[in-house]
Each structure stands twice: as C-alpha cells, then as structure tokens.
C-alpha cells in the first residue's frame, strides 16, 4: 500500500514580500506549514538581507516554477561606492577602499557596459557548484575560486537617485541567473571606486509584483484556517509567459496519462511550448506541433 503524503493536496502560488534577515528556504517552510501543504518550493532565491517578491509554489504549482524562474525580474538596489567586501554586499567584511567618487555622468556612462547581453562572474559567496560543493561553503573555508563567467541579459539598468557621493540607487531588469551583487562589484571596479550592494529589493518576478504580495505575519496569522485561501493564486498564473491552448475533457485524460492530444485555441500555436486547459483548469505543459500537444509536465485532476 502506498504511503500517504503528509499534509493537504493544496496547489497554487503565495506571493510573499520577504522581510530582511530570513532565508528564502525559511519563508517557504513557513508558508508550507501555514497551508499544511504536501509540497512547496520557490521561484528564485533572495539573499537573507534582501527584501521583495518571493514567489512560493505549493503542490502542483511547483511544476510551473521553471517558467517563473526563467522569466525576467526587476530589482532596485543601492550601491555603496568606495568600498569592496568579500561577499559583494553589506553583510561581508570590507577588503578594500578607494577615495575616488564618480560623477553622476560617470555612473550613467558606466551602466551602459552592463546592459544587453553580458558575461557575469558570480560572487565568491554564491550557490554556484564547484566540483559538487557550493561556492559559499568553499568561500567560508577561505578558498578563493576562479569562477566562470556566465551569460546574462540585462534589459534595463538605470540610475534612479544619487542621494550623496557615497551611494547610488539603481534599477535593473534582467533574465535568469543575474547576480545584483556582481553588478555592484563590477560597476565599482569599472568606475575605479569599488562598490558593493547595501540594500536590495526585488520589485517583480515574472507575473508577480510586490504590490500584490503579502507578508509573512499576515500568512502566519491566517495559518491553518480557511482565511489563508484568500492569499492563494491559481497555479496557471505561473504559466503567464506561455501561450494557452484548450483540450476536451476526453483529451485531458490522454494528456494526464502522458499521451499526445489535439489542441485548439483563440490563436494558433506553431512549434512552441504551451499550456493546455480543459474547462479552464490546467492539464499539461508541452510542445505543440501541428495542433497536437506532446506533454512534458502534467497536472493532477484535483489540483
């Protein structure tokens, strides 16, 4: 006899405005407990000191996490000019200082080098794996690693404010895998003054905006009660970046068993990844070829 999973088969997204001082994993665990959910995950880690949008997926919504993780994200952050730290943020130890300070025009001109398709070296304290170990674990042991640069698309990088010579407020919109700390570090190096992130907030991530997020305190006050359902968004919200097709109830059963099925929709979808629904309920995600969807992920009928 199959062992029954602990918790309830609740599915959907809970969007948290993460406070500073807690890890993303801690937030996920608290939301999972509040909903007594069987499964939980999140779409993109925020450093403990960072705040803003943390999209927590419950149940079947965990299958849509990659589509939010791959989506663009918007960050606002303050760079402290004149000092470099070993973590590239204010949590680390200062390892070098410079007296030089750039002008506003210097900063605006410097930002151009970090816009578009760029290569970015992750921070020494990051979750990048080196021979099976996390870089931050090796860094804590005193190792200095030669990390490989990774491609990143930066759609927008703007200076929003310069409150004083030592600080600049920036806004960045980027694709998957961007490290704000690396932007601050490399911008400081380019400007000749050094720099690190002092404050960081994720404004939006894919379809989720901080204006529509809730707090951990609110979730915890509604925990294990029907009131918590008011903060649960449907799992298909995480598929907003994909085209949408429809299937019949009979074909929905085919898809849920891993078989291909014919699809239709308000607009034709040719040779692309799409998600399918029957009676408005998500059934599967897969590749559409010649009006047939070949499923790669399927959703339970009772999600």
C-alpha positions in Angstrom: 0.0 0.0 0.0 1.3 3.4 -1.0 2.3 5.7 1.9 0.0 8.7 2.3 1.8 12.0 1.9 1.7 14.3 4.9 -0.3 17.5 4.5 -3.1 18.6 2.2 -3.1 18.5 -1.6 -3.3 22.3 -1.9 -1.9 23.9 -5.1 -1.2 27.4 -6.1 1.1 30.4 -5.6 1.6 32.5 -2.5 3.5 35.7 -3.1 5.4 37.0 -0.1 7.1 40.3 0.4 10.1 38.8 2.0 11.5 40.7 5.1 15.2 41.1 5.7 17.0 38.7 7.9 15.3 35.5 6.9 16.3 32.9 4.2 14.2 32.1 1.2 14.0 28.5 2.5 12.7 29.6 5.8 9.9 31.6 4.1 9.0 28.5 2.0 8.8 26.3 5.1 6.6 28.8 6.9 4.2 29.1 4.0 4.1 25.3 3.6 3.2 25.0 7.3 0.6 27.7 7.1 -1.3 25.9 4.3 -0.5 22.4 5.6 0.7 21.7 2.0 2.3 18.5 0.9 4.8 20.2 -1.4 6.4 23.6 -1.6 9.2 25.4 -3.5 10.1 28.9 -4.7 10.9 30.6 -8.0 14.3 32.3 -7.3 16.3 32.7 -4.2 16.7 36.1 -2.4 19.7 36.6 -0.2 18.8 36.8 3.6 19.3 40.6 3.7 17.2 41.2 0.6 13.5 42.0 0.5 10.7 41.8 -2.0 8.9 39.3 -4.2 9.4 35.7 -3.2 7.0 33.5 -5.2 6.2 30.4 -3.2 4.7 27.5 -5.1 2.5 24.9 -3.4 1.6 21.4 -4.6 1.1 21.2 -8.4 2.3 24.7 -8.9 5.8 23.5 -8.1 5.7 22.1 -11.7 5.4 25.6 -13.1 8.4 27.0 -11.1 10.8 26.8 -14.1 8.6 29.2 -16.1 8.7 31.9 -13.4 12.4 31.3 -12.7 13.2 31.8 -16.5 11.1 35.0 -16.7 12.6 38.5 -16.3 12.9 40.1 -12.9 13.2 43.7 -11.7 15.5 44.8 -8.8 16.1 48.1 -7.1 19.3 48.3 -5.1 21.6 50.8 -3.5 25.3 50.5 -4.3 27.7 51.8 -1.6 30.6 53.3 -3.5 34.2 53.5 -2.2 34.4 50.0 -0.7 34.6 46.4 -1.7 33.5 43.5 0.5 34.3 39.8 0.4 30.6 39.0 -0.2 29.9 41.9 -2.5 27.2 43.2 -0.1 27.0 44.9 3.3 27.0 41.5 5.1 30.6 40.9 4.3 34.0 42.2 5.5 35.5 45.3 3.8 38.5 44.1 1.9 39.5 47.4 0.0 38.6 51.1 -0.1 39.0 53.9 -2.5 38.7 57.7 -2.0 37.7 58.4 -5.6 34.0 59.1 -6.3 32.4 59.1 -9.8 30.2 61.9 -11.1 26.5 61.2 -12.0 27.5 61.2 -15.7 30.3 58.8 -15.0 27.8 56.4 -13.4 25.3 56.7 -16.3 28.0 56.1 -18.8 29.4 53.2 -16.8 26.0 51.4 -16.7 26.0 51.1 -20.5 28.7 48.4 -20.2 26.3 46.2 -18.1 23.3 46.5 -20.4 22.3 44.0 -23.1 23.9 40.5 -23.4 26.8 40.4 -21.0 29.0 37.9 -19.2 28.9 38.0 -15.4 31.2 36.3 -12.9 29.1 35.1 -9.8 30.1 36.3 -6.4 32.5 34.1 -4.4 29.7 33.7 -1.9 27.1 32.2 -4.2 25.2 28.9 -4.7 27.3 28.0 -7.8 28.6 24.5 -7.6 32.3 23.8 -7.8 33.1 20.1 -8.0 29.9 19.3 -6.3 30.3 21.9 -3.5 28.6 25.3 -3.1 30.9 28.2 -3.7 29.7 29.9 -0.5 30.8 26.8 1.5 34.3 27.0 -0.1 34.5 30.7 0.4 33.7 30.3 4.1 36.6 27.9 4.3 38.9 30.6 3.0 39.2 29.4 -0.6 39.3 31.9 -3.5 37.8 30.5 -6.6 38.2 31.3 -10.3 34.5 31.2 -11.2 33.5 31.0 -14.8 31.6 34.0 -16.3 28.0 33.3 -17.2 25.8 34.9 -19.9 23.1 37.3 -18.7 20.6 39.5 -20.5 20.1 42.9 -18.8 17.1 44.6 -20.4 17.4 47.8 -18.3 19.9 49.3 -15.9 19.1 52.8 -14.7 20.2 55.3 -12.1 17.2 56.4 -10.1 18.8 58.5 -7.5 22.1 59.8 -6.1 21.4 60.8 -2.5 25.0 61.5 -1.7 28.5 60.9 -3.2 28.8 57.5 -1.5 25.5 56.0 -2.7 23.6 55.4 -5.9 20.1 53.9 -6.3 19.8 51.7 -9.4 17.0 49.7 -11.1 17.8 46.6 -13.1 15.6 44.3 -15.2 17.3 41.1 -16.2 16.8 37.5 -17.2 17.5 34.3 -15.3 20.7 33.9 -13.3 21.5 37.5 -12.6 23.6 38.5 -9.5 22.9 42.0 -8.4 26.0 41.8 -6.2 28.1 41.1 -9.2 26.7 44.2 -11.0 27.6 46.4 -7.9 31.1 44.9 -7.7 31.9 45.2 -11.4 30.4 48.7 -11.7 32.5 49.9 -8.8 35.6 48.4 -10.5 34.8 49.9 -13.8 34.3 53.4 -12.2 37.5 53.0 -10.3 35.9 53.5 -6.9 34.9 49.9 -5.9 31.4 49.1 -4.7 29.0 46.7 -3.1 25.3 46.2 -2.6 24.0 48.0 0.5 20.3 47.4 0.0 18.3 45.2 -2.4 14.7 44.7 -3.2 13.0 42.6 -5.9 10.1 44.6 -7.3 8.7 41.9 -9.6 9.4 38.4 -10.8 7.7 37.3 -14.0 3.9 37.8 -13.4 4.3 38.6 -9.7 4.6 42.1 -8.4 5.5 43.2 -4.8 2.4 45.5 -4.8 0.3 42.3 -4.8 2.4 40.4 -2.3 1.5 39.7 1.3 3.7 39.5 4.4 4.7 36.5 6.5 3.0 38.0 9.5 -0.3 38.0 7.7 0.1 34.5 6.4 1.0 33.2 9.9 -2.0 34.9 11.4 -4.2 33.1 8.9 -2.4 29.8 9.2 -4.3 26.5 9.2 -7.6 28.3 8.6 -9.9 28.9 5.6 -8.7 32.6 5.7 -5.4 31.5 4.2 -7.1 30.6 0.9 -7.6 34.3 0.1 -3.8 34.5 -0.5 -3.6 31.5 -2.8 -3.3 32.3 -6.5 -4.1 29.7 -9.1 -1.1 27.6 -10.4 -1.7 28.8 -14.0 -0.6 32.3 -13.1 2.9 30.8 -13.2 2.4 29.9 -16.8 1.6 33.5 -17.9 4.6 33.7 -20.2 3.4 30.7 -22.3 0.7 30.6 -24.9 -2.6 28.9 -24.0 -4.5 26.2 -25.7 -7.6 24.1 -24.9 -8.5 20.5 -24.9 -11.6 18.4 -24.4 -12.2 16.5 -21.2 -11.5 13.3 -23.0 -8.3 14.6 -24.4 -7.3 16.0 -21.0 -7.3 12.4 -19.7 -5.0 11.4 -22.5 -2.6 14.2 -21.6 -2.6 13.4 -17.9 -1.5 9.8 -18.8 1.4 11.2 -20.8 -0.1 10.8 -24.3 -0.3 13.4 -27.0 -3.6 15.0 -27.8 -5.1 17.5 -30.3 -5.5 21.1 -29.0 -7.2 24.3 -30.1 -7.3 27.9 -29.1 -8.2 31.5 -29.9 -4.8 31.8 -31.7 -2.9 29.1 -33.5 0.3 27.9 -31.7 3.0 26.6 -34.0 6.0 24.6 -32.8 6.1 26.2 -29.4 5.8 25.3 -25.7 2.3 26.0 -24.4 0.0 25.0 -21.6 -3.4 23.3 -22.1 -6.6 23.6 -20.1 -9.9 21.8 -20.0 -12.9 23.8 -18.7 -10.5 26.4 -17.6 -8.4 24.0 -15.4 -4.7 23.4 -16.3 -4.0 20.0 -17.6 -0.5 19.9 -19.0 2.5 21.8 -20.4 4.2 20.6 -23.5 5.3 21.2 -27.1 2.7 21.9 -29.7 3.3 20.6 -33.2 0.7 20.6 -35.9 -2.1 21.3 -33.4 -1.1 18.4 -31.2 0.4 18.9 -27.7 3.1 16.5 -26.5 3.1 16.8 -22.7 6.3 17.3 -20.7 4.5 18.2 -17.4 1.0 17.1 -16.4 -1.2 18.4 -13.5 -3.3 16.3 -11.2 -7.1 16.4 -12.0 -7.9 17.5 -8.4 -5.4 20.4 -8.2 
